[in-house]
């Protein structure tokens, strides 16, 4: 096939209307189900039997299922920006200290089965996630909540422990999703793949061997909210790899493919100039990094971690694996987010084996340091193995390390990481919301999702709370810069790169420009059928 590429600017909301049709002008649906491919896998295991419970789910794939089906009080608008009311009619801080947040519900809200939604259901859902405290760590997004109060059937008031200017963003995430108390127990996760919410779609799950292989999203007739649903049905199919997903698009089995395409697929799609499939490049906030179990003997001495930071050549890594599809990252906070600083470059400069050797020598570390880098084989894309081969080569070529690499499927990788079985492991991060807090607190605060033993009292007790008090996020810059400097010094994580994101779709599918926002939220309601050509 011949194909053309559309590149969307960072301020997608300003220009996307001109591109949204991607070959068509009618944003409505002709009634045909739109097929969407993904390589995300959804598996119910003994360690994680409830992958789609909002009180447990905490990865981009499961969140993208929940965002279609479970409604939140707030939602990210088209083109990003401040969150806007969704299940709520209005929300806002009612005090000058950003510690009391009140929401009034839309009139006549209903769950997909027709049951009415009241403020008590919202309180139940939030309190449930906080009480269960699932080992995924997602409950930590609600850590600033002290109590949830209801006034009548349509008003919810959140009393916060401390000021939190990011709280409206947190109410737009699936952990704050409203679930039906008739179907969700107060103190127990709901196992399997069933979802009962009030979002734009209902879900029919097709399972095979405890895995969700197809998710059929059907327009919810009871939905009331801020979103316009431009189709009647979307069928999302989970493929074993990007090649199988690409073949399905070529054969017409699906109309659009999302994450994760291989770099080679993206290059091929970009190179062609015309045809019936468009490749849309969108701004993204995905990051990749190495994480360290700072209690593990091999990397407990920060000199080892610092030496790795001094050796890793991000530019070389990207050029050999991802090409123009990624950029070097020198902080946990991406370059396009307010509060970013190049803390790692400021401290370590260009890669230097000589400087790395000096760090190890000063700490009396015997070389070569032997360790294993762990990565997941089926969650972040097919290029992950090649990426870790490059990291292995860079570290071993220094003569200071003796590194092996080991790949593991995601459903095994996650519990092993959380149990502290890996000394060094590779992870990706798609932000909960587009703010620096979402690149700091989930890694460094109490109850962080990595279960990291690293704890810095200045970060936890002073800097994170201080940064959240700034309603104007520019005002949080000093606190955020200090956090990034501490991370560069202690290296509990080693940021590697930030990536772009892509969608490939047939040109009779409309709304593709809005299919993903910068936080990689899949917005299936934007898709419709138009006229190809």
C-alpha positions in Angstrom: 0.0 0.0 0.0 0.9 3.6 -0.5 0.4 5.8 2.6 0.7 9.4 3.7 1.8 10.8 7.0 0.2 13.5 9.0 2.2 15.1 11.8 0.2 16.8 14.5 1.6 19.8 16.5 1.8 19.8 20.2 -1.1 22.2 20.5 -3.3 19.7 18.7 -6.5 21.3 19.7 -5.8 24.4 17.5 -5.2 22.6 14.3 -6.7 19.1 14.6 -10.2 20.1 13.2 -8.6 20.5 9.8 -7.0 17.0 10.0 -9.5 15.1 12.0 -11.3 13.6 9.0 -8.0 12.1 7.6 -9.7 11.7 4.2 -13.3 12.3 5.0 -15.5 15.2 6.2 -18.4 13.5 7.9 -17.8 12.9 11.6 -20.8 10.6 12.0 -20.9 6.8 11.9 -22.6 4.7 9.2 -23.3 2.0 11.8 -20.5 -0.3 10.9 -18.3 -1.4 13.8 -14.8 0.2 13.6 -12.0 -2.3 14.2 -9.0 -1.2 16.3 -5.9 -3.2 16.8 -3.6 -3.1 19.8 -0.7 -5.2 21.1 -1.7 -4.5 24.7 -2.5 -7.8 26.5 -5.1 -8.2 29.2 -4.6 -11.3 31.3 -6.2 -12.4 34.5 -3.6 -14.3 36.6 -3.4 -15.6 40.2 -1.3 -12.5 41.1 -3.5 -10.1 39.2 -7.0 -11.6 38.9 -8.8 -8.3 38.5 -7.1 -6.5 35.7 -10.0 -4.2 34.8 -11.1 -3.2 38.3 -10.7 0.6 38.6 -9.3 0.1 42.1 -6.5 -2.1 40.6 -5.8 -1.2 37.0 -2.7 0.9 36.6 -1.2 0.6 33.1 -2.0 2.3 29.8 -3.7 -0.7 28.3 -6.2 -1.4 31.0 -6.8 2.3 31.6 -7.8 2.7 27.9 -10.4 0.0 28.4 -11.8 1.7 31.5 -11.8 5.2 29.9 -14.4 3.9 27.4 -16.6 2.3 30.0 -16.2 4.0 33.4 -17.2 7.6 33.8 -15.2 10.1 35.9 -16.2 13.4 37.4 -13.7 15.2 35.2 -12.1 14.4 31.9 -9.3 15.6 29.7 -10.6 17.8 26.9 -9.8 17.6 23.2 -6.3 18.8 22.6 -5.3 18.5 26.3 -5.5 21.4 28.7 -7.2 21.7 32.0 -9.7 18.9 32.8 -13.4 19.7 32.4 -16.5 18.3 34.0 -17.7 14.9 32.7 -20.1 13.1 35.1 -20.1 16.3 37.0 -22.0 19.4 35.9 -19.5 21.6 37.7 -16.4 21.1 40.0 -14.1 23.5 41.7 -12.1 24.4 44.8 -14.3 26.2 47.3 -11.5 27.6 49.5 -8.4 29.7 49.0 -6.1 26.9 50.2 -7.0 24.3 47.6 -8.1 21.8 50.3 -11.8 21.6 49.7 -13.1 20.5 46.3 -16.8 20.2 45.5 -18.6 18.7 42.5 -22.2 18.7 41.5 -23.4 15.8 39.4 -25.2 16.1 36.0 -28.9 15.6 36.2 -30.3 12.1 35.6 -27.0 10.3 35.4 -27.5 6.5 35.0 -25.3 3.4 35.0 -25.4 1.5 31.7 -28.1 -0.8 33.2 -30.4 2.2 33.8 -29.8 2.5 37.6 -29.6 6.1 38.8 -26.2 7.5 39.9 -26.1 9.5 43.1 -23.4 11.2 45.1 -23.3 8.2 47.4 -22.1 6.1 44.4 -19.3 8.5 43.8 -18.3 8.4 47.4 -18.5 4.6 47.4 -16.2 4.3 44.4 -13.5 6.7 45.7 -13.6 5.3 49.2 -13.5 1.7 47.8 -10.2 2.3 45.9 -8.7 4.0 48.9 -9.7 1.2 51.2 -8.6 -1.7 49.0 -5.1 -0.3 48.5 -4.3 -2.7 45.7 -0.7 -3.6 45.2 -0.6 -1.9 41.8 -0.3 1.4 43.8 -3.0 3.2 41.9 -4.7 4.2 45.1 -1.8 6.6 45.8 -3.4 9.0 43.2 -6.0 9.6 45.9 -3.5 10.0 48.7 -4.4 13.7 49.4 -8.0 12.8 50.1 -8.9 12.9 53.8 -12.7 12.4 53.6 -15.4 12.3 51.0 -18.7 14.0 52.0 -22.0 13.9 50.2 -24.7 16.6 50.4 -28.0 15.3 49.0 -28.0 13.1 46.0 -26.0 15.3 43.6 -23.1 16.9 45.5 -19.8 15.4 46.5 -17.2 17.3 48.6 -13.6 16.2 48.9 -11.8 17.3 52.0 -8.0 17.1 51.3 -5.2 16.5 53.8 -3.0 19.1 52.1 -3.4 21.5 49.2 -3.4 19.8 45.8 -3.7 21.9 42.7 -3.5 18.7 40.6 -6.6 17.1 42.2 -8.9 17.9 39.3 -6.6 15.9 37.0 -6.7 13.0 39.4 -10.5 12.9 39.3 -10.1 12.4 35.5 -8.2 9.1 36.0 -9.9 5.7 36.1 -9.1 5.1 39.7 -11.7 7.8 40.4 -14.2 6.1 38.1 -17.8 5.7 39.3 -18.8 2.0 39.6 -22.1 0.4 40.5 -22.2 -0.8 44.1 -24.5 -3.6 43.1 -21.6 -5.1 41.1 -18.5 -4.2 43.1 -17.8 -5.2 46.6 -16.6 -2.6 49.0 -13.5 -4.4 50.2 -12.7 -6.8 47.4 -11.5 -6.5 43.8 -13.8 -7.7 41.0 -12.1 -10.5 39.2 -12.3 -11.1 35.5 -13.1 -8.7 32.6 -16.6 -7.5 33.4 -17.2 -3.7 33.8 -20.3 -1.9 35.0 -20.1 1.8 34.7 -21.7 4.8 33.1 -19.1 5.7 30.4 -19.8 6.3 26.7 -19.7 2.5 26.0 -20.6 -0.8 27.4 -18.2 -3.7 27.2 -18.7 -7.2 25.9 -15.5 -9.2 26.7 -14.4 -12.1 24.5 -12.0 -14.2 26.6 -9.7 -17.1 25.8 -7.5 -18.8 28.4 -8.0 -16.1 31.0 -7.1 -13.4 28.4 -9.2 -10.7 26.9 -8.7 -11.1 23.2 -11.5 -8.9 21.9 -13.3 -6.0 23.5 -16.6 -5.0 21.9 -17.5 -1.4 22.9 -21.2 -0.6 22.2 -22.6 2.9 22.5 -24.2 3.3 25.9 -27.8 4.6 25.4 -27.8 5.9 29.0 -24.6 7.9 28.8 -24.7 11.6 29.8 -21.5 13.5 29.8 -19.2 15.9 28.0 -18.2 13.5 25.3 -19.8 13.1 21.8 -19.9 9.5 20.7 -19.4 9.4 16.9 -20.0 5.6 16.4 -22.2 2.8 17.5 -19.6 0.2 18.0 -15.8 -0.3 18.2 -14.2 -3.7 18.2 -10.7 -3.7 19.8 -8.6 -6.8 19.1 -5.5 -7.7 21.0 -2.8 -9.1 18.8 0.2 -11.1 19.8 2.7 -8.7 18.1 2.9 -5.7 15.9 3.4 -7.8 12.8 0.1 -9.6 13.3 -1.6 -6.3 13.9 -0.1 -4.8 10.7 -1.2 -7.8 8.7 -4.8 -7.4 10.0 -4.8 -3.7 8.9 -3.4 -4.7 5.4 -6.1 -7.3 5.0 -8.9 -5.0 6.2 -9.7 -7.0 9.3 -9.2 -3.8 11.3 -9.5 -0.1 10.5 -6.9 1.4 12.8 -3.9 0.2 14.8 -2.4 1.9 17.9 0.3 0.9 20.3 2.7 -0.5 19.7 3.9 -0.5 16.2 7.5 -1.3 15.5 10.0 1.4 14.4 10.3 -0.5 11.1 6.5 -0.3 10.5 6.4 3.4 11.3 9.3 4.0 8.9 7.6 2.1 6.2 4.3 3.9 6.7 6.1 7.3 6.7 8.0 6.6 3.5 4.9 6.1 1.3 3.2 9.1 -0.1 -0.4 8.2 -0.9 -3.0 5.4 -0.6 -5.8 4.4 1.7 -4.0 4.4 5.1 -2.7 7.4 7.0 0.0 7.4 9.6 -0.7 10.1 12.1 2.2 11.3 14.4 1.0 12.8 17.6 2.8 14.5 20.5 3.3 12.1 23.3 4.6 12.0 26.9 5.7 8.3 27.1 9.1 7.9 28.8 11.4 4.9 29.3 13.8 4.4 32.2 15.8 1.9 34.2 14.7 1.4 37.8 16.9 0.2 40.6 16.1 -1.9 43.7 18.3 0.3 45.8 18.4 -2.3 48.6 19.9 -5.0 46.2 23.6 -5.7 46.9 24.7 -5.1 43.3 23.4 -1.6 43.0 22.9 -0.5 46.7 26.0 1.8 46.5 24.9 4.8 44.5 28.3 5.0 42.9 27.3 1.9 40.8 24.1 3.7 39.7 26.0 6.9 39.0 28.6 5.1 36.9 25.8 3.6 34.8 24.3 7.1 34.4 27.8 8.3 33.3 28.2 5.6 30.7 24.8 5.3 29.0 24.8 7.0 25.7 21.2 8.0 25.0 21.7 9.4 21.5 23.5 6.3 20.3 20.8 4.1 21.9 18.0 6.0 20.1 19.7 6.2 16.8 20.3 2.5 16.7 16.9 1.4 17.9 14.2 4.1 17.5 15.6 6.7 15.0 13.5 9.8 14.8 10.7 8.3 16.9 12.3 9.2 20.2 14.4 11.8 21.9 17.0 11.6 24.7 15.6 12.2 28.2 17.6 13.6 31.0 15.0 13.7 33.7 11.9 11.8 34.8 9.9 14.9 33.7 9.7 15.2 29.9 11.0 18.2 28.0 7.5 19.4 27.0 6.1 19.5 30.6 6.3 22.6 32.8 8.9 22.1 35.4 11.3 20.0 33.3 15.0 20.3 33.8 18.0 18.5 32.2 19.2 17.4 35.6 21.1 14.3 34.5 22.9 16.1 31.7 23.7 18.9 34.0 25.3 16.5 36.4 27.0 13.9 34.1 27.4 15.7 30.8 28.4 13.6 27.8 29.0 9.9 28.4 32.5 9.2 29.8 34.0 5.9 30.8 36.9 7.7 32.5 34.5 9.6 34.8 32.5 6.4 35.5 35.7 4.6 36.5 36.6 7.4 38.8 33.2 7.1 40.6 33.7 3.4 41.1 37.3 3.7 42.2 36.5 6.4 44.8 33.8 4.1 46.3 36.1 1.1 46.3 33.8 -0.9 44.0 35.5 -3.9 42.4 35.1 -4.0 38.6 33.6 -5.4 36.5 30.3 -5.0 38.3 28.2 -8.0 37.5 24.4 -7.5 37.1 21.4 -8.4 35.1 19.1 -6.0 33.3 15.5 -7.2 33.2 12.9 -6.2 30.6 9.4 -7.2 29.5 9.0 -9.0 26.2 5.4 -8.1 25.4 4.4 -4.8 26.8 6.4 -1.9 25.4 6.9 -3.0 21.9 9.1 -5.3 19.8 12.1 -3.0 19.9 12.5 -3.4 23.7 14.9 -6.4 23.3 17.1 -4.5 20.9 17.1 -1.5 23.2 18.4 -3.7 26.1 21.0 -5.3 23.8 22.3 -1.8 23.1 22.4 -1.0 26.8 24.2 -4.2 27.6 26.8 -3.5 24.9 27.4 0.1 26.1 27.9 -1.0 29.7 30.1 -4.0 28.8 32.2 -2.1 26.3 33.2 0.2 29.1 35.0 -2.7 30.8 33.5 -1.6 34.1 30.4 -3.9 34.0 29.6 -7.5 33.2 25.9 -7.2 32.2 23.5 -9.9 31.1 19.9 -9.2 30.0 16.7 -11.2 30.6 13.3 -10.8 29.0 10.1 -11.9 30.7 6.4 -11.7 29.8 4.5 -8.8 31.4 2.2 -10.9 33.5 5.3 -12.5 35.1 7.5 -9.4 35.0 5.2 -7.2 37.1 4.8 -9.4 40.2 8.5 -10.2 40.1 9.4 -6.5 40.1 6.9 -5.7 42.8 8.4 -8.5 45.0 11.9 -7.1 44.7 13.2 -9.9 42.6 15.0 -7.6 40.1 18.0 -5.5 40.9 17.7 -3.4 37.7 14.7 -3.4 35.3 13.4 -1.5 32.4 10.0 0.3 32.6 8.0 2.7 30.6 5.6 5.3 31.9 2.5 6.9 30.4 1.5 9.8 32.6 -1.7 9.7 34.6 -2.2 13.3 33.5 -0.1 15.9 31.7 1.6 17.5 34.7 5.0 17.1 36.3 3.5 15.7 39.4 2.5 12.6 37.4 6.2 12.0 36.6 7.4 12.5 40.2 5.0 11.3 42.8 4.2 7.8 41.3 8.0 7.1 41.5 9.2 8.9 44.6 6.3 9.4 47.0 5.1 7.0 49.7 3.1 4.0 48.2 4.8 4.5 44.8 3.7 2.0 42.2 7.2 0.5 41.8 7.3 -0.5 45.5 10.8 1.1 45.5 12.7 1.0 48.7 14.2 4.4 47.8 12.9 7.1 50.1 14.1 10.7 50.3 12.5 12.6 53.1 13.0 16.0 51.6 11.2 14.9 48.4 8.3 13.2 50.2 7.8 15.6 53.2 8.6 18.9 51.7 9.1 19.1 47.9 6.1 17.1 46.6 3.6 18.8 48.9 5.2 22.2 48.2 4.9 21.6 44.4 1.2 20.7 44.7 0.4 24.0 46.5 1.1 25.9 43.3 -2.1 26.5 41.4 0.0 28.2 38.7 2.2 25.3 37.7 5.1 27.6 36.9 5.2 28.4 40.6 6.1 24.8 41.3 9.3 25.0 39.2 11.8 25.5 42.1 10.4 22.5 44.0 10.4 20.3 40.9 13.9 21.3 39.8 15.2 20.4 43.3 13.5 17.0 43.0 15.1 16.3 39.7 18.5 17.3 41.0 18.2 14.9 43.9 17.2 12.1 41.5 20.2 12.8 39.3 22.4 12.6 42.4 20.9 9.4 43.9 19.9 7.7 40.7 17.0 5.5 41.9 15.9 5.7 38.3 17.8 6.4 35.2 15.7 8.1 32.5 16.5 7.1 28.9 14.2 8.6 26.3 10.8 10.1 25.6 8.8 9.0 22.6 6.4 10.1 20.0 3.2 8.2 19.4 1.5 7.1 16.2 -1.8 5.8 14.9 -2.3 4.2 11.5 -5.9 4.2 10.1 -7.8 3.8 6.9 -8.7 7.2 5.4 -12.5 6.6 5.7 -12.1 6.6 9.5 -12.7 10.1 10.9 -11.6 11.7 14.1 -8.2 9.9 14.0 -6.4 13.1 15.0 -8.1 12.9 18.4 -7.7 9.1 18.8 -4.9 9.6 21.4 -4.1 12.5 23.6 -0.6 13.3 24.9 -1.1 11.0 27.8 -1.8 8.1 25.4 -5.5 8.0 26.4 -7.4 6.1 23.7 -10.5 8.1 22.8 -12.6 5.7 20.7 -15.6 7.9 20.9 -13.9 10.3 18.5 -13.8 7.8 15.7 -16.5 7.7 12.9 -17.0 6.8 9.3 -16.5 9.2 6.5 -15.7 9.0 2.8 -12.4 7.5 1.7 -10.2 9.2 -0.8 
